Amino acid sequence: MLRRHFMGSLSASSMALPWLLNQQGLLGADAEPTFKPDLDVVYDLQPKPPQYQAKAKAMIDLFQFGGPSQMDLFDPKPLLNEKDGTKYPGSLDADNKAGASGTVFGTPWKFAKHGQCGMDLSELLPNMAEIVDDVCHIRGMKFGTNAHDRGAFLAFTGGPTPGRPTLGSWLVYGLGTENDSLPCFVALTATDGLPLYNEANWSAGWLPGVYQGTQVRNKEPRILNLDPPSHLAGAGQSAQLDLLRQLNQQHFSQNPAERDLEARIASYELAARMQLTAKEAFDISQEPLHIQEMYGCNDPMTQDYGQRCLIARRLVERGVRFVSVLHSGNGDVDWDSHGSIAKGLPTACGRVDKPTAALIKDLKQRGLFDSTLVRWGGEMGRLPTAEATGDRPSWGRDHNGKAGYMFLAGAGMKQGLIHGATDEWGHEAIDGIVTATDFHATVMHLFGIDHTKLTYKHNGMVTSLVSGAPARVLTELLA
């Protein structure tokens, strides 16, 4: 009996587990180290050497969907408070034309300098004030768009359109993973659901599916469909996987051009190993109580984000290459401060401030800081004027793609550096400008990869993370 005929005759229940396992990360074997794949390359997750000595081995991406307000948190502008309530003298590109008041909006919060570097931080971020000397502050971000979708795609993929591979997928494509029992690329989503643009945030795009990220929820079951039905668990599952492996190997030997099949075979084995290792990695109850408290895991305000930051540390500790901690961007209170910013921004800060500082401190005390790159930032900043249709308590700030803030920490970044500047209104970056593609080129460099040489042929074209867009390694930010 031919393999396809045999597989087609199996019942739906017998096929359920293998199909579900195939949704998890894929793992292959015997890769040839390469940065320019061709038809003879096996696409797998075996460790591959970088092009040159790397500073970073793993990355934790703390992405803040919505666009944190730079002039209310990281980049104080006294002129805004001095001219509060007056007409803004220049032109602004507001996303919400109907709500564009053109009225200068001073920040409602006080700023103070912190650390030896003298970084100005809002009173809304008391915990992040304790790590200002550990991170590299980038005040000259220029996002290039006022739209959430284009800004998010630029931040994750280096391009403004959907369908491109994400940064995490490019890194595991180039370097593989050092852990064969956990996914190499993990997306930690919030309890309240998927982030904006859903799976696009961890997509492998046109890269082989083996490099796709794996979603891990912040509630049980953390990975859907990981456990087999009770009647298939144990010896029954092992026997079924052995049979499938034999059938797939036989089919592969008859069809050697189907290169992805080899990765699918190994994916069954990875899924089986994950049934044991994944639950242990996600179990924060194994952490000492003082560590859980440091992250705010038991405080309703910080619990969701704190748990995910702690899991992110546990994952990179176990050899996971890329972990994305995604703010959902859902609900009435987030970084997208179109209205009632005086109410919403303190809540958004309260959710992430303590866990963010705890992660940096924990990486340092565990000896992981020098090999783990951390990014904190969103897809845009905010305008210096009020988005308003009512009284002052209802005022917010509209999108601003010309200025914003991001920090990078660990893995060869300068510590305590304050880089870049905006104009006196905080409207536009004017010095030390950093773009999304500059960020991507720098990340690749820290991982020991030339961003122009890690390529993949797609539809007859040679593509890369930035695909010909202007990009430079930010050497002035590197230690």
C-alpha positions in Angstrom: 0.0 0.0 0.0 1.3 3.4 -0.9 1.9 5.8 2.0 -0.6 8.4 0.8 -3.3 5.7 0.4 -2.6 4.4 3.9 -2.6 7.9 5.4 -5.9 8.7 3.6 -7.6 5.6 5.0 -6.9 6.5 8.6 -9.7 7.9 10.7 -9.9 11.5 11.7 -9.3 10.7 15.3 -6.1 8.7 14.5 -4.8 11.7 12.5 -5.6 14.4 15.0 -2.5 14.2 17.2 0.1 14.2 14.3 -1.8 17.1 12.7 -1.8 19.1 15.9 1.9 18.3 16.6 2.7 19.6 13.1 1.4 23.0 14.2 4.3 23.3 16.7 7.9 24.4 15.8 9.7 22.1 13.4 13.2 20.6 13.9 15.5 19.0 11.4 19.0 17.6 11.4 22.4 17.7 9.7 22.3 21.3 8.4 25.1 22.8 6.3 26.1 26.1 7.8 25.0 28.7 5.2 23.9 32.3 4.8 22.8 31.9 1.2 20.5 28.9 1.0 19.8 27.1 -2.3 17.8 24.1 -3.3 20.3 21.7 -1.7 20.0 23.2 1.8 18.1 21.4 4.6 16.0 23.9 6.5 16.3 22.9 10.1 17.0 24.3 13.5 20.4 22.8 14.2 22.9 25.3 15.7 24.8 27.2 13.0 27.9 29.4 13.5 27.6 33.2 13.2 29.7 34.9 10.6 31.8 36.6 13.2 32.1 36.7 17.0 28.7 37.5 18.5 27.8 39.4 21.6 24.2 38.2 21.7 22.9 34.6 22.1 19.3 35.4 22.8 16.8 38.3 22.6 13.8 39.3 24.6 11.6 41.8 22.8 9.3 43.8 25.1 7.0 45.3 22.5 4.6 48.0 23.6 1.7 48.1 21.1 0.1 51.5 20.8 2.9 54.0 21.0 4.1 55.2 24.4 4.1 58.9 24.8 7.7 60.1 24.8 7.1 63.6 26.2 5.2 62.2 29.1 7.6 59.5 30.0 11.2 59.8 28.6 11.7 63.1 26.9 10.6 66.1 28.9 9.8 69.3 27.1 9.5 72.4 29.4 8.2 74.4 26.4 5.1 72.3 26.3 4.1 73.2 29.9 5.1 76.9 29.3 2.9 77.1 26.2 0.2 74.8 27.5 -3.2 75.6 26.1 -1.9 77.9 23.3 -2.0 77.2 19.6 0.9 75.1 18.2 2.9 77.3 15.8 3.8 74.7 13.3 2.1 72.0 11.2 1.3 68.5 12.4 0.3 65.4 10.6 -2.5 64.1 12.8 -4.0 60.7 12.2 -7.4 61.7 13.6 -8.2 64.9 11.7 -11.5 65.4 13.5 -9.8 65.4 16.9 -6.8 67.5 16.0 -7.2 70.5 18.2 -3.8 72.0 17.5 -3.6 73.0 21.2 -0.3 72.6 23.0 -0.6 70.0 25.7 1.8 70.1 28.6 2.6 66.9 30.5 0.6 66.4 33.7 3.5 64.5 35.3 6.7 65.5 37.0 10.1 64.5 35.7 13.4 63.9 37.7 16.9 62.9 36.7 18.1 59.4 37.7 21.3 57.5 37.8 24.8 58.5 37.0 23.7 59.1 33.4 21.2 61.7 34.5 18.3 60.2 32.5 15.0 62.2 32.8 12.1 59.9 33.7 8.5 60.6 34.5 7.2 59.9 38.0 5.0 57.2 36.4 8.1 54.9 36.0 9.7 54.7 39.5 11.1 51.1 38.9 12.5 51.7 35.5 14.3 54.7 37.1 16.4 52.2 39.0 17.8 50.7 35.7 18.6 53.8 33.8 22.4 53.2 34.1 22.0 49.6 32.7 20.2 50.4 29.4 20.9 52.5 26.2 18.3 55.2 25.9 17.3 56.1 22.3 15.4 59.4 22.1 15.9 59.9 18.4 13.6 57.2 17.1 12.0 58.0 13.7 9.4 55.4 12.9 8.5 56.7 9.4 4.7 56.2 9.7 1.7 57.3 11.7 -0.2 54.0 11.2 -0.2 51.3 13.8 0.0 48.5 11.2 2.8 49.9 9.1 4.7 50.9 12.3 4.4 47.4 13.8 5.4 45.7 10.6 8.5 47.9 10.4 9.4 47.2 14.0 9.0 43.4 13.6 10.0 42.8 9.9 12.0 45.7 8.6 9.3 46.6 6.1 5.9 48.3 6.2 3.7 45.6 4.6 2.4 42.3 6.0 3.6 38.9 4.9 7.4 39.5 5.6 9.4 37.3 8.0 9.8 38.6 11.5 13.1 39.4 13.2 12.9 36.3 15.4 12.4 34.1 12.3 15.4 35.6 10.5 17.6 35.0 13.6 16.6 31.3 14.0 17.0 30.9 10.2 20.5 32.1 10.4 21.6 30.6 13.8 19.3 27.8 14.7 18.7 26.9 18.4 20.7 25.5 21.3 17.7 23.7 22.8 16.0 20.8 21.0 13.2 20.4 23.5 11.7 23.9 23.3 10.6 26.1 20.4 13.4 28.3 19.2 11.1 31.4 18.8 8.4 32.0 21.4 5.7 34.7 21.4 4.2 35.2 24.9 0.8 36.7 24.5 -1.4 38.4 27.1 -4.2 36.8 29.1 -6.7 39.1 27.4 -5.9 37.7 24.0 -3.9 38.0 20.9 -2.1 41.3 20.2 -2.9 43.6 17.3 -2.3 41.9 13.9 -2.4 38.5 15.6 0.0 35.8 14.2 1.7 38.3 11.9 3.9 39.2 15.0 5.7 35.9 14.9 5.2 34.8 11.3 8.0 33.3 9.3 6.6 35.0 6.2 8.2 33.5 3.1 10.9 31.7 5.0 10.3 28.0 5.5 7.7 27.2 8.2 10.3 25.7 10.4 11.2 29.2 11.5 7.7 30.2 12.6 7.3 31.4 16.2 5.2 29.4 18.6 2.5 31.2 20.5 2.4 30.6 24.3 -0.6 31.9 26.1 -0.6 33.3 29.6 -3.2 30.8 30.8 -3.6 27.1 30.7 -3.2 25.4 28.4 -0.3 27.6 27.5 0.3 25.8 24.2 -2.9 24.6 22.6 -3.1 20.9 21.5 0.2 20.0 23.0 -1.1 17.1 25.1 -2.4 14.0 23.4 -5.9 12.5 24.1 -5.8 10.2 27.1 -6.4 7.1 24.9 -3.2 7.9 22.9 -0.9 9.0 25.7 2.2 6.9 26.6 3.0 3.8 24.6 0.2 4.3 22.2 1.5 7.7 21.1 5.1 6.5 20.9 4.0 3.6 18.6 2.0 5.9 16.4 4.9 8.4 16.1 7.3 5.5 15.3 5.0 4.3 12.5 4.6 7.8 11.1 8.3 8.3 11.2 8.9 5.1 9.2 6.2 6.0 6.7 7.5 9.6 6.2 11.1 8.4 5.9 10.0 5.9 3.2 8.1 8.7 1.4 11.1 11.1 1.7 13.5 8.6 0.2 11.2 8.3 -2.8 10.7 12.1 -3.1 14.0 13.8 -2.0 12.9 17.1 -3.5 10.4 17.6 -0.7 12.9 19.1 1.7 10.3 20.3 4.3 9.3 16.7 4.9 12.5 16.1 6.8 11.7 18.9 9.2 8.1 17.7 9.7 9.4 14.2 10.7 11.6 15.8 13.4 8.7 18.0 14.5 6.9 15.0 15.9 9.8 14.2 18.1 10.1 17.9 19.2 6.4 18.0 20.2 6.8 14.8 22.2 9.7 16.2 24.1 7.9 19.5 24.7 5.2 17.6 26.6 7.7 17.2 29.4 10.1 20.2 29.0 7.7 23.0 28.1 5.5 22.7 31.2 8.6 22.8 33.4 9.9 25.9 31.6 6.6 27.8 32.0 6.1 26.8 35.6 7.0 30.0 37.5 6.0 28.3 40.8 9.4 26.8 40.8 10.9 30.3 41.2 11.7 31.5 44.8 8.9 33.7 46.2 11.1 36.8 46.4 11.8 36.5 42.6 8.1 36.2 41.9 7.4 39.2 44.0 10.2 41.1 42.3 8.4 40.6 39.0 5.0 41.5 40.5 3.6 38.0 39.7 1.1 38.1 42.5 -0.1 41.7 42.2 -3.2 42.0 40.0 -1.8 45.2 38.3 1.5 43.5 37.2 0.6 39.8 37.3 0.0 39.3 33.6 3.1 41.1 32.3 5.3 40.1 35.3 4.6 36.4 34.7 5.5 36.7 31.1 8.7 38.6 31.8 9.7 35.9 34.2 8.9 33.1 31.8 11.0 35.0 29.1 14.0 34.9 31.4 13.4 31.2 32.1 13.3 30.5 28.4 16.5 32.2 27.4 18.1 30.5 30.4 17.2 27.2 28.7 18.6 28.1 25.3 15.6 29.7 23.5 16.8 32.1 20.8 14.1 34.7 20.6 11.2 35.6 23.0 8.6 38.2 22.2 6.6 39.6 25.1 3.7 41.3 23.4 1.5 43.9 25.0 -1.9 43.1 23.6 -3.0 46.6 22.6 -6.6 45.6 23.6 -9.0 47.3 25.9 -9.7 50.8 26.9 -6.4 51.4 28.7 -3.2 50.9 26.8 -0.4 53.0 25.2 -2.6 54.3 22.4 -3.5 57.4 24.3 -6.1 59.1 22.0 -8.2 60.2 24.9 -8.1 60.5 28.7 -4.4 60.1 28.9 -4.4 61.3 32.5 -6.2 58.2 33.4 -4.9 55.7 30.9 -1.2 56.3 30.9 -0.6 55.7 34.6 -2.4 52.4 34.3 -0.3 51.3 31.3 2.9 52.2 33.1 1.7 50.5 36.3 1.4 47.2 34.4 4.9 47.1 32.9 7.1 49.3 35.0 8.0 46.9 37.8 8.3 43.7 35.6 10.5 45.5 33.1 13.0 46.7 35.8 12.9 43.2 37.4 13.8 41.5 34.1 16.9 43.7 33.7 18.0 43.2 37.3 17.3 39.4 37.1 19.3 39.0 33.9 22.2 40.8 35.5 22.2 38.8 38.7 22.0 35.5 36.8 24.9 36.3 34.4 22.6 36.4 31.4 22.7 40.2 30.7 25.9 40.2 28.7 24.5 37.6 26.2 20.8 38.6 26.1 19.6 41.6 24.1 16.5 43.4 25.4 14.4 45.8 23.4 11.6 48.0 25.0 9.6 50.2 22.7 6.6 50.6 20.5 5.7 51.4 16.9 5.4 55.2 17.2 5.4 58.1 19.6 2.8 60.8 20.3 2.1 64.4 19.3 2.8 67.4 21.5 -0.8 68.7 21.0 -4.1 67.6 22.5 -6.4 65.2 20.7 -9.5 66.7 22.2 -13.2 67.0 21.6 -14.2 67.9 25.2 -12.8 69.2 28.5 -9.2 68.6 29.7 -9.7 65.3 31.5 -10.7 63.8 28.1 -7.6 65.0 26.3 -5.2 62.6 24.7 -2.4 62.5 22.2 -2.5 61.4 18.5 0.0 59.2 16.7 3.5 60.6 15.8 5.8 58.7 13.5 8.5 61.4 13.6 9.7 60.9 17.2 9.6 58.4 20.0 11.7 56.4 22.5 13.2 52.9 22.7 15.7 51.3 24.9 18.2 48.5 24.1 20.0 46.7 26.9 22.6 43.9 27.3 24.6 42.0 24.8 27.1 44.7 23.9 25.0 47.8 24.1 26.5 50.8 25.9 25.0 51.3 29.4 23.6 54.6 30.6 24.0 56.2 27.2 21.3 58.9 26.2 21.3 59.0 22.4 19.5 61.3 20.1 17.3 64.3 20.6 14.0 65.8 19.4 13.1 69.4 18.8 11.9 71.7 21.6 8.3 70.5 21.2 9.2 66.8 21.1 7.5 66.6 17.7 10.4 65.4 15.5 13.8 63.7 16.0 16.5 66.0 14.9 19.7 64.4 16.2 21.0 60.8 16.5 18.1 59.5 14.4 17.5 55.8 14.5 15.1 54.0 12.1 13.5 50.6 12.3 16.0 49.2 9.7 18.9 50.7 11.7 17.6 48.8 14.7 17.4 45.5 12.7 20.9 45.9 11.2 22.3 46.5 14.7 20.5 43.5 16.2 21.9 41.3 13.4 25.4 42.6 14.1 25.2 41.8 17.8 24.2 38.2 16.8 27.3 38.0 14.6 25.5 38.4 11.3 25.9 40.9 8.5 22.3 41.9 7.7 23.1 42.1 4.0 24.5 38.6 3.8 21.7 36.6 5.5 19.5 36.1 2.5 16.7 33.9 1.2 15.5 33.5 -2.4 11.8 34.2 -2.6 9.9 34.3 -5.9 13.2 34.5 -7.8 14.4 37.4 -5.7 17.1 37.4 -3.1 15.6 38.9 0.1 17.0 39.9 3.5 15.6 41.3 6.7 15.8 44.9 5.4 15.7 44.0 1.6 17.7 46.9 0.3 16.2 49.6 2.5 18.7 52.1 4.0 20.1 50.5 7.2 23.3 50.9 9.2 24.8 49.3 12.3 24.6 51.8 15.1 28.2 51.5 16.1 28.0 54.6 18.3 25.6 52.7 20.6 27.9 49.6 21.0 30.2 49.1 23.9 
